[in-house]
Amino acid sequence: MATEAKSGRNTSALMKPLTPQGPLAVIVGASPLPRGQVVAKVWDYIRANNLQKPTDKRVIVADAKLKAVFGKDECTMFEMNKFIAQYLK
């Protein structure tokens, strides 16, 4: 393990580029990105469109694009990753 870290190889599954599919690609683009960057771009979209519930910032109120990803009107930030994962290949 120590030799992998020293050689500069990154074997982390979180750094592997994945291609967003379907409604997720509409939000973050269709080019391959690491999972962390996909989540960051979704958060940028949420903040830019003011889609957090004012009384509880952990709840995301979906607009039409996010509703296509989440499949419901609201979800928590903890649930969001499970919905995003189904559109990453």
Buried (B, 14 or more C-beta within 10 A) or exposed (E): EEEEEEEEEEEEEEEEEBBBEEBBBBBBEEEBBBBEBBBEBBBEBBEEEEBBEEEEEEBBBBBEBBBBBBEEEBBEBEBBEEBBEEBBE
